[in-house]
Amino acid sequence: MSSLHIRRKKQRNVLPGFGIGMGFTVFYLSLVVLLPLSALLLNYTGLTWEKFWSVASDPRVLASYRVSLGTAALAGLLDTVLGLLLAWVLVRYDFPGKGIWDALIDLPFALPTAVAGVALTAIYSQNGWIGSILEPLGIKAAFSPLGITLALMFIGIPFVVRTVQPVLQDAERDAEEAAATLGAGRWRTFWTVIFPVLIPSLLTGFALAFARGIGEYGSVVFISGNMPMKTEIAPLLIMSKLEQFDYAGATAVALILLLISFVLLLGINLLQRWSRKAAR
């Protein structure tokens, strides 16, 4: 074996213990993620192709997917904009109580989702603090897709802020100062210098918020009203089928939701990889 080959082999094994670390990673991933998903895929008891297609094409199931995916996507987009604004304020400005506001961003992580759902329903219902103001304007927040979107925004905003915030903190100011020296205004500096660097993190934050919104149950089940064909979400439909001992139907709905989520997240990850290459 030549010395060049040995040197290349050593370069490939820079990190010590790669075999053990990789084995533990695969084992942990299989135990926590792959095995539960495999159990879902293999749980075909009573689920024939006819049953699967019947469930997949049911108007009530399709309506629940439209509600779940539509509200999750809208909430993710709004969280991306608001999360960027919040991260910008927390990183670029100093003000009294900044630490408290920074800690409040993580509150949806610690707060039980059911508690959040009850609180949002009480606030945005017809007699709530905000709902009583919106009702005379003809805006119905609770028990509508708007209420679902608000609930998903509440539980998704920390993902965007905590993804964008470190990038803003580590961003170098030299390019901004150079752009200002050359006469660029604040908006032009932001769009041409700062924003391209933030695109990968914004896409990641959107993907995380969107993925969380698709499978969210606790914070949505109260404020949605659970009206079939209108405000019924897919996770609630799965729970309804399980309560009716329709395990085959629940498995079919879950499989379709899993497939849709995987395809959408895969597309977002590919777009994120492309944006990183373009930024270089």
N, C-alpha and C positions, 0 to 999 in steps of 0.2 A: 504494500500500500504506500503510495507516494506521500511525501510530506504535505503537498498541496491538498490532497484529499483529506488528510487528517485535520489540517487547518480549517478547511471548509466544514467538516463535521463538527469541530469544536465551536465554530461560529453559529451553527444551527442550534446548538444546545447551550445557549448563553445562560438561561435560567436553570439553577440547580433544582433537582427534584421534579422535573417536568412530568415524568411518567407517573409518579405518585399523585401529584397535583391534578393531572388530567384525569386519572382514574377516579379520584375522589369527586371531581367536578361532574363527571359523567354519572357516577353512582348517585350523587345528590340530586342532579337534574332528573334522572330517571325515577327516583323515589318520589320526588315532589311534583314533577310535571308530567313526565312521559307515562308513568303507570296510571295515574288517574285518567289521562286522555285515552290511553289504550283501553281501560275499562269501559269508558263511554263508547268507544268505537266497537268493542266486542260485545256490548250489551244489546244483542239483536233479538232478545226473547220476544216473540210475537211481532217483530218488525220485518215484514216482507216488503218487496219492492212496491207492491200495490199499496200497502199501508203507508209506506214512506212517501210515495207520490201523492196519496190522498191527503196526508197531513201537510205536505209542502205546498200543495196547490189550494189549500183551504183559504177562503177569503179572509177569515178571522186571523189566521196565522200571518198571511201576507200583510194585513193591516198592522199587526203588532210589530212586524219587522220595519215597516215604513215609519212607525212612530219612534221605535228605538233608534234606528239608524239616523233618521232625520234630526231628531232632537239632540242626539249625541254629537253629530257633525256640527250643528249650529252652535251648540254649547262649546265645543272644542274651538271653533273659529273665534267666538267672542272671548273665550278664555285666553286665546293666543294674543289678541289685541290688548286686553286688560292686563294680562300677565306681564307683557312687555312693558306696559306703562308702570305697573307696580314695581317691577324689578328695576327699572330705570330710576324711579324716585328713591328706592331704598339704597341703590348703589351710588348715585351721583349727588345726592343731597343729604345734608345733616339738618335735623330738626328735633325739637323736644319730643320725647316719647318714641323715638325711632325703634328702639329695641322692642318696645311693646307691640308696635305695628308689625315688626318683623316676626315676632312670635305668633301673632294672630294669623299669619298666613298659613301656619301649620295646623291650625285648629281643626279644619275638616279631617285631617289625618287621625286625630285623637278622639274626636267626637263620634259617638255611635251614629251610624247613618239613620237609624230609626228616630233618634232624638232630633236629628237635623230635619227629617221629613215632617215630624210633628210641629217643630218650630216654624218651618217655612209655610206649612199649611195654615197655622194660626195667624201668621203675619199677612199672607196673601189671600186669605179667604174673604168672602164678601163682607164680613164684619171685622176683619183684621185691620191693623194699623195702616198698611199700605193698600190692601185690597179695598177698603172703604173709600179710599181716594180714587182708585182706578175704576171702580164700578160705575160711578156717575159719568165717567168718560167713555163708557162702553167697552172697557178693557177687562176681560175676565182672566185673571192670573191663575188662581187655584182651579183644579179640576179641568185643565185644558193643556194643550201642548206647550203653551207659554210657561205654565207652572213646572212642567217636566224639565224644560230647558233651564229654568232658573235653578232647580234642584241640581241638575247636572253641572251647571256652572259653579255652584257652591262647592261640590266635591272635587271638581277638576282643576280649579284655579291654582292650587299649590303645585301641581305637576309642572305647569308652565313657568311659574315664578322661580321655583327651585332649579329648573333646567337652564333658564336664561341668566339668572343672577350670577353664577360663577363665571360665565363667559364675559359678562360685562365687567366683573371685578378684575379679571385677568387681561382684559383688552388693553393694549398699549395706547397711550395718548399721543404718541409721536405723530401718527398719521393724521389725527384730528388737528393737531397744532400746525402741521404742514399745510393741510387744506385751508385752515384759517389764514395762514400767512400768505397763501396764494390768492386770497380774496373770496373763498367760498363761504356762503352763508351757512347758518346753522342747519337749515333743512337740507341743503345740498350736501353738507358734510355728513349728515345722518344717513341719507339715502345712498350715497356713493362710497362712504368709508366704513360706517358703523354697521348698517343694516346687512350688507353681504356677509359679514362675519357672524351675524346672529341667525342667519337663515337655518343652518343645521340644527341649532338648539331650539329654534322656534318650531321646526318640523317635529323634533323629538317631543317637545312639550305638547304639541297638538296630538301626536299619536298616542301619548300616554293618557291625556285627558279624554280623547275619543274612545280608546279601549276601555277605560274605566267607566265611561258613560254607557257603553253598550251593555255591559253586564250589571249595571247598578240596579239595586232592588229596594233596599231599605229606605232611602231618602225619597224615592219616587212613588212608592206604593200608596202613600197617604195623599200626596198632593195631586196625583194624576186623576183620581176619581175612578180609575179602573173600568171605564166604559168601553165595552167591546166595539171594535171598528173605529173608535175615536181616540181614546187615551189609554188603551191597554198596551202595556209593554211586553216584549217577548219573555223576559225572565218571569214576569207574573203569570204568563200563559203556561210556562213550564211548571210552575208551582201548582197551578190549577189542575193540570193534567195529572200531576203526582198525587194530589189530594183525591182525585177521582180514580186512582189506581190504574191510570192509563200510562203505564211505563213505556210502552212502545211509542205512543204519541209524544210523550215528554222527551224521549231519546231522539226522535226525529227532529223536533223543534231545536233541541240543543245542538244536534249535529249541523243543521243548517246555519245556526247562529255562529257556531265554531268555524265553519268553512268561510262564511262571509267575513268574520273578524280577521281570520288568518290572511285572506286574500287582500283585504284593505290594508292591513298592517304591513304586509309584504310590499305592497305598492308604495306605501309611505316610506318604508326603509330604503327601497331602491331609489326613490326620489331624493331622500336625504343623502345617500351615498353620492348620487350625481351632483348634488349641490355642493358637497364638500370638494369634489374633484374640480368643479367649475370655479370654486373660490380660490383654489390654489393657482 
